[in-house]
Structures are given as structure tokens and as C-alpha cells.
Amino acid sequence: MAGQGDLQELLRMLTARKVSMMAAMGHVKSLQSKNLRSIDQIAEGPLATVESAIGDAKLAKSFHIACKNHGKKTTKRAAEESASPNAKRPKLEPHKRDLDYSSMTADELEGSLSLPLVEDEELIKGTGVVTNRAPLVLAFAVELLRFTMPEQPPSSRLSLAQAVVSANSRAKAVSLGIEKAPVGAEEHIPEGQPRIRVLGRDVPVLKRGGYAWSSESAGDVDSVPGTASIAQASQEKKTWAASQKLTSKGSTFIGHAATLSSPTQRTRLIKELMTAKPELETATHNAWAVRASYGNSPLVQEASFDDGESGCGKFMLGLMREADVKNAVVVLTRWYGGVMLGPDRWRLTRECINDALSSQRRTCTISGEAVWALDPRDTEPAASTVGMAIHRPEGARNYLLRSFATARDDGASEGKKTVAALDQEKQENLGRLLGALRLLYASWAGVLARDELDRRAWSWYVAVRPDVEAGPSGWGAKGTLRLDKILDLRRKEANLER
């Protein structure tokens, strides 16, 4: 599956071969239609397939070779640099493949994801970087989370930050017509899944059970004063809990469940559900069932309605009796696909109702546990994670390490530099960028609550992001950012104290 970094790198390699941005986007779409979505897939694919997608044999051959050469390690140069006595710091190598989290201790994992940091203001002020907007958002989010969620380990912050970048990039691509709006991209993520707000976006997360990491031992920042953590503040108790959507032979099923204290509340609750989710009104059937008792009385009042789905109400009452569920109402929604399902409809109904009731009883709160950001678009999660698709931290780190080239003054010659030297320069620039962001956030952390710091961080990003052309021609385009613009956003009182 291609990441945002791969997509932008493919566009860069095509435009570097004197292909217009619009034509490059067309070539990428053609390659995607042939299931060549990432640089690695194109490199490993047959040249004939690449030629048929691009339609230009010369361009296809050059592009295919570029994909094969992309990311190759220059072993000799790396050895020479590591042996140099003038090396000031160890080189941060990008991860060439997915890490196996299950085989690493917390210290090993977090150590492998280290990022450079430079807080020398004089160095920062004199630095300009050339970058596009996506990695800048990533840097803003990673450093922000260090202040708003210091309890989260660096691996979790990278995962959460990458989720924000992916959501922003996807929304932008849809608005520009580069991608089609996703249909049901998050349908397989239950509504009860906890979410964390980062840079104004709600990110679905998964708890990393038993992950032991100490921010104190790692020398991380202290907790930011103010409101409770954003993770806890974002939890809202919903009246209705939903199941996952299930589809069979064109028919789609979904269940909803809610608690009530009196059978008379049933009409109001179902009306609220239909108002909150008007798409349910378009369904072929909306059957319901309710079981309610009064106080400690053993008597239970029951009622049900099939709404054309013969026997569905009675069947749902049976499910509620089996689970000894009282003081609850359930709704089974079905969009009929034109094919009779026979007994299979009872299996689908049972799964939806049980899922909805389980979700309704489940409480999802986060109280300092480490989390992963779920990736709703990745349908093939790596076996080394947790069985669910997540935004992997090593991918986010690699993206940061290679995204901030040095801005040259007009007319200045870059001269001949090795790939290793250019990579080292990008890492130094990243360290200065992260240092500038840390100084910015630190100046405000003592006076802003966490949710307010999160809200303002987006406006600060908008204020300094590189200027690019509007419309599709600006997609993935790079611009120049002077890091002193970030320092200028610091709280004035903090500047005077310095």
C-alpha cells in the first residue's frame, strides 16, 4: 500500500523528467489501476506493465530504473562517514523495513525511533528549508504531542501524527479531485472505539496493553497544566451504540442499541436515532425490539416491530433474553439487495445485534495508556503489529528524516555533495525545525490548557507553511520555510524573559 510519502515521491520523479504535474498525476492513476501503487511495487513490476500504464516507452524505462535505484544503500559511503574522526554525531539511519514490535523491548523500540534535535537559536534563525506541506504537518504534530500528551511514548506520537497527515492529505486530494471520496473507509472501526484529538482531527486509537514506558526515565517534558488530557476530554457518552456494517449478496445490515428506563422512551429514542443518522431512513427495514423492567420488579415488559422484515422483532427479543438484557432497545436496519438470503439473514442479524449490545455496554476511556493510531485504509496490517492496521511510527520517522533540504540563496551553487552528505544535511535541518517547534510550544505551554494549545498549533502551522500554487498544480509542491518565522510566533513575554 502506498503511503503519502511514496505518492509525492512518484510525482517528484515524474516531474523531474520534464512531465507536467497534471500529466504526472495521470500517470500515477494509470499505475494504480494496474496495482502498482508504491515505489517498491513499481520497481519489482515488469517494465512492460509500466510502459502500458504510462504510454511512453522512453519515459517508462527511465522512471522504472529510478524506482529501482530509489533508496539503495550506499554502503561504501556510509562506512567512510562512520569512520570519519570529524563526525559530530551518529548518523540516524532510516528503517528499510517494518520493525517487529513484538521482538523489541520498549527501550529498544523508542531508541530506534530517535529524532535529531537542535535548540541553538542562532543556528535555527539562520536556517531555511525546502519542503512540502505534509512533512511539516507531521513535524508540528509530533512535537505538539510531546507537550499535550507527554504520557505517550515517541512511537505513539509518531503514529498519531502520521494519522493526522494521512487524513489531511486524503481530504485535500479529494477536494482537488485527485482521489475519489472514500466510501465507508472507517466502517470497520466501531463507533465505540476511543479517539484522540490532534491538531483538530479525531484519530481512532487502539490501546497498547501492558506497554511499559516511563516519560520520567526518558527525560521527557513535564505535564502541561490546565484541563484533563485531550484523550479523556474527547470521550463522549453516546446514546446509541452501533455495530459494524455487514454485507451479503447486496444486502447491508447494521444494528444499534441504547439504554432506557421506561418503555415509553422507546419512541423518542428511535426518533433521535433517525434524526442523527438520516441515512437509516433510506433502508428497506428498520425493525426494533425493547425489553424494560420497573425498579426491582422481576416482571419485564417486551415489545417488537418487524417493519416488513418478517420475524425479525421476535428474533431480536430472543437474543436479548439469551443475554439477559433489560432496559434496552435495539434496532436492526437492513438495505435489501434484491437477493433472498434465507437462514443467513438470522446469522447477520445476530452478529449485528450482539455487536451493538456489546458496544453499548463497553466503556472506552483512555487514562494515560500508550496507544496506536488506527489506519482505516490499510486492509493488510503487518503480522508483527497487533492484527489491526495502524499507522506505523518508523514510516513517519523515515518521512521526517528525508523531507527537509537546505534552502539555497538565489544564485548560490550547491556544489557537489554525496548522497550521504545531503542526507546528513536534511537530518540537521530536521533537528533545527524540531528545536524551533519545541521552543515555540514551550513558550505557550505554561499558560495554555492542552486543548487550547492543540487548537492554536494548527493556526501556527498555517501561518508558516510554504506557499504553493492553488489547485492540483500545487499538490505535493515544495516551498521555502525560514525557521525564524516559527520562533517569531513565541509568546512575547517569554521572548522578553530570554
N, C-alpha and C positions, 0 to 999 in steps of 0.2 A: 504494500500500500504506500502510495507516495505521500510524503509529508509536505508541509508548506515550504520548507527549505528546498526540497527536490524540485517542486514546481517552479519556483523562482530561478533556481539554477538552470533548469532546462530552458527557460525563456532567455536567460542571460547568454547561454551557449549558442542559441539560435540567432539572437540579435547581434552577437559578436561576429557572426558570419554574414553580416550585411542583409539580414532578414528583418523586415519591419515588425513592430510589436504586434500588429493585428495579424500578420501572416504567421508569426511565431505562435500566437495563441491558437490559430487554426491548426498548425502542425501538431501542437501538443494534444489538442482534442482528437485529431486523427489517430495519434499514437495511443491515446487512452482507449479509443474504440477497438483497438487491436490488443487490448490488455497489456500495453506497455506503458506503465504509469510512473515508474521510478527510474532513476539513472541506472541502477543495477539491473533492472529488468530489460532496459533498452540495450545495455552493454552485453547482456547474456543472450539476447534475442538474435534471430538471424537477420543479416543485413537485408535480405530480400523483403522481409516484413517491414523493416524501417523504410526502405525505398518505396514500397507500395503505399505507405501511410503519408510520406512527405511528397512523393511525386517528382522528386528531383534527385537523380542518381548521384551526382557530384556532391550536393549538399548532404544527402543521406549518408554517404560514406564518411565525409568529414565529421558529421555530427556523431555517427556511430563510434568512430575512433576516439572522439573527445569523451564520450560516455565511458569507454573502456579505460581511458587514461585517468579519468576523474578519481581523485582520492588515493592514487597509488602512493605507497610509502617510498620516500627517497632514503633508503636505508643508509647509504654511504654518507649522505649529508647529515643525517641525524646523528650518526656515530661521530662524525667530525665535530659537530657542535657540542655534543655531550662531553667530548674530551677536551674542549677548549678551556684553558685556565681562566679566561676572562668572562666566563658565563656567570651572570649575577644571580640567576635563579633557575631552578629546574624547569625544563620545558613541559608545558601541560599538553599531553597528547590527547587528541580526540579518540573516543572509543570507536573502534572499527566495527564492532558487532554488539548485539544486545548483551547486557550484563545478566548474569544468573544470580538474581537476588537471593534465592534460597541457599546458595552456597557461600554467601558472604556475611560476615558479622556486620553489625550496624556501623562500627568504626571503619571497617574496610570499605563499605559502600559509600559512606559520607566522605571518606578521604579520597575515593576515586572520582568524586564529583566536585572537587575543589575548583574554585574560580579565582582569577587574579584580582588583586585589589590594590589601588594606589590612592592615597589620601593627601598627597602633596599638592596643595592648592596652586602653587606656581606651575607645576607640571601640567595640572589639569587645565588651567587657564590658557596655556599656550597650545592646547591640542584641538585639532579639528578632525572629525572622522567622516568618512563617506559610507553611507549605509542606506538601506531601505527601511520602511517603517516597521515591518513585522518584528525583526530582532530588537528594535528599540523598545517596542511594547513589552517584549519578553524581559529585557533588562529592567524596565520600570517595575514590572510586576514582581520579579524575583527579589529585588531589593526592598520593595514595599512590604512584602510578606515577612521579611526579616523583622520589621517593626510592628506590623499589625498582628502577626501570628508567630511570635518568637518560639512558641512551643513546637512548631512544625520543623522537622529536620530539613536540611538543604535539599534532599532528594524529593521531599513532598512539595517544597516551594517551587522547584523546577517543574514538577508535574503539574501543579496548579497553574503556574504561569503559562506553560505551553497550552493548556486548555483554553485560557483566555485568548492567546494568539490565534489558535485554530478557529475559535468561534468568531473572532473579529474578522479574520481573513475570509472565512466562509461567507459571512454576511456581506462583506464588501464585494466578493466575487459574484454573489447572487444579484446584488444591486446593480453591478456593471454588466450583467448578462453573460459573464464568463462561465458561470456554472448555473445549473438549474436548481431551483429551490428544493432542498431535500424533502422527501415525503416520508414522514414517520421515522425520522432519524433517531429519535430518542424514545420510540415506543417501547423498546425492550428494557428501558430503565424505569423501574417502578416509581409511581408518584411519591411514595413514602421515602425514597432514597434521600439521605441528607444532602444539603447543598451548602456551599460556602460562597460568599460574595467576594469577588476580587475585581478591582477596577470596574465596579458597577455591573459585573456579569455574575449570574448564579451558576456555579460549577457543581455538577453532581459528583459526589465523592464516595469513596469506599474506605472504611476503617482498616488500618493495618494492625490487626490484632496482635498484641504482645510485642510490638516493635519498641525496643528499649533504646532511647536516645536522650541524652541529657544536654540541654542547651547550656547549663552552667559549666559542665566539663569541657564543652567545645568553645567556651568563651564568647557565647552569643550575647546579643543585646538584651537588656532587661525588658520586662513587660512594659508596654506603653500604658500610662494612666488613662483613666476615662471609663467608658462603658465596658460591658462584658464583651467577650471575644465576638468577632463578627460571625464566627461559625455558630455560636449559640444564639446570637441575636437573629440569625436568618431562619431559625426553626420556627415555623408557624403551624399551629394545630389546625388541620383542615377538617371540615365537617364530613366530607365524603372521601373515602379511600378507594382507589381504583386498582383493578387487576391489570396484568399485561393483556395486550390485544392478541387474540388467537385467530388464525385464518385457516379455513379448509374448503377447498373446491369453490372458491369465490365468496364464501360466507365469512363474515368477520364477527367475532364475539368479544364483548368486554363486560366485566362486572363491576359494580360499585356497592359499597357498604357504608352505613352510617349508624350511629347510636341514637336512641330516642328514649324518653322516659314515659311516653304515653302513646297509644295507637293513634290518637288524634293528631300527632305531629307528622304522621306519615305524608299527608297531602302537601304540607308546607315544605318538608324536606325534599320531596321529589320535584316540586316546582323549583326550588332553589338549584337543584342539580341541573335541570333542563335550562335554566337561565344562565348558569355558569358555563355550561357546555352545550350550546345550541346545536352543535353537530349531532347530538344524540336524537334530536327531534327528526332528523332525516332518516333514522333507522327504520327497518321494517317492523321490528317488535321492540317494546320496552316492557318486559314482564317484571313483576315485583312480588316480594313476599315479606311479611312482617311478623315478628313474634315479640310480645310485650307482656310484662307482668306488673303487678301493683305492689310496691313495697316488698314485704317478706312473704307475700301470699304465694303458695305453690301453684296457683292457677295461672295459666299462660293463655293469653288471647292471641289467636292466629288469623291471618287473612292473606289472600294472594290474588293475583290477576295475571292471566296469560297474555293478554294483548295480541291474540292471534297465534302465539307460539304454543300449540296445544300441549297441555300437561306441564308446562314449564314452572308455573307458580307452585303447584303441588310438589314437584320435584325439588324446588329450592327450599320449601318448608321441611322436607325430609332431610336435606343436607344440614339445615340449621338445627334440627332435633338431634341428628347424629353428633354434632359438635357441641350440643347443649348451649346454643347461642340464644340469648334472650335480649330483650330491649334493643333490638336492631332491625333495620330494614335493608334489604338487598334488592338491587335492580340488575337484571340481565338484559343487555342490549345486543340485538343481532341485526346485521345488514345481510339480507338474503342474497345469495349469489346465483340463484337460478338452478341449483342442483340440490336434490334432496339428499340429506346426509344420513338418514336412518338413525340407528343407535348411536352413531358417532357424535350426534349433537348433544347427547347426555354427558358424554365424556368431556366435551368442550365446556358445557355449562358448569359441570362440577369443578373443573380446573379454574374457571374464571371466578366462581363464587367463593371457593376456598381461598384463592389468592387474594381476593378483595377483603374477605373477613380477616385473614392473617395480617394484611397490610393495615387494616383498621385497628387491630389490637396492638400492632407494633409501634413502639415509640422510637423515634430516630433523633438522637441528640448527640452532639459532639462536645466532650469536655476535656479537651487537651490531647486526645489521641492523635497519633500520626495518621495521615490519610493519603490515598492516591486519588488523582482526578480521573474519573471515568471518561473513556473515549467512545461516544455513541456510534461513531462511524467506522470503527475498526471491528470487523466481523471475524478476524482471525488473530486473537490475542496470543502472544508468545507463551509457550508452555512454562517458561521459567518465572512467570509472574504469579498471578493468583487465579487464573482461569477466567478472569474478566478483563476486558480490554481497558487499558489505562494509557494515559499519556506518559511515556517513558522519560525519566529525567536525563538519561545520557544523551538522548536525541536533542533535547533542549539545550544541554550544555554544549554539545558539538556545534549547534547553530550559533550560539553566542561566540564561541571561540573563533569562528571564521567570518564574522559578519561586519567587522569594523576596521576598514582600511584607513590609512592616513590620508587626510585631505592635503593636497599639494597646492602651494600658492600658484597663482597664474603665471605660466611661463617657466615654472620650476621643473627641472628634469628629475625623474625618479631614479635614474641611473639603473645599472644592472644589479639586481639582487636575487639571491637564491630563493627558492620556494620556502625553505626553512626560515630564512631571514624575514620574509614577508609575513609568514605565519606568526613569528615571534612579535613582529610589529603589531599585528592585529590583536594579539593577546595583551600586549602592553596598553593598547588603546582601550580594550575592554576593561582592564583594571582601572584605568583613569575614569572611564564612564561610570563604572560601579561606585568608584570613590566619590564622584560628583553627586550621584544619586544618594549615597549614604549621608553625605554632608547636608544635602537638601532635606531629606526626611528627618534627620536628627535635629535640625533646627526647628521643626514643627512638632515633633513627637511629644514634647513636654507640655504643649498647650492644646493639642487637638485629640479628641477621642478617636478610637480606631476607625469607626465607621466614617467619620469626617475626614480623616487622613486618607482613607481609601477613595472617598469621593473626590477630593481635591487632586489626588495623584493623576487622575485622568486629564483634568484640565491643564496640569503642568506638562503632561506629555503632548497635548495638542498645541501648547504654546511653543514647544521647541522642535517638534518633529520636522523632518526635511520637507521642503516644498517640492511637490511633483505636479506634473500635468494632471488636470482633471480628466475623468473618463478612463476607458480601457487603456489608453496610451500611457497612463501613469501607473498602471498595475505593475508592481514589482520594481518600479523605477527607483534609482538611488539619488540621494541628495546629500548636501553637506550640513553637518551639525557642529557648531562651535561649543565646546563643553562649558565655556564661561556663561553661556545662556542658562544652563542649569543652575550654576552657582548663584546667578542673579535672582533666582526665584526663592532663595532662602529667606527666612523670617528676618526682617530688618533689625529687630532688637538683637537677634543672635549675631548678626554681622557686626553690630557695634561692640558687642561683648568681646569679639575676637580681636 
